[in-house]
């Protein structure tokens, strides 16, 4: 499967340079798309520590919480995003979706 190969390559890139943003974000995104929420959450939480103001990372971290049924945690993150950037449309849509 192509995504499995991509995951291995992304993981190797992170192993070589653990500050390499793109492969870690890609690992989170691929896992989230495959509904491997726990693994996706690991990568987005990892990135949120290194990039606490990255709204895309925070949005995906919130999506992981929602995917695990942790709706209150997800809403909290989406509200934090909107406090930083009221025009961040994905957070608004996700809050509406999970009311």
Phi, psi and omega in degrees: 000134184298322181293328177295318177296317179298318180300318179297315180295317178297317179298317178299322179295319178294322179297325179287325182211099186287359173261008182279102188298308191303312181292326178294318177296319179295320177299315177298315182295316179298315180294321178295318179297330179268009181061029173265072193295319181299315180292320177298317180298322177305311184290320180288326176293318177304312180291327182293334176288318182281332184226068187294345180257007180279106185293330177292319177297313181296320178299317180289326175298317176298320178298324176297315178301315180299319180296336177266004180084009180268068189293320180298319178296319179297312180300319180301316180294316180297324176293321177298319178300313182292333175293327178280322183213094182299344181266005180286098191296324181298321179295319178299312181297319180293321176298318177297320181295324185252034177283000000 
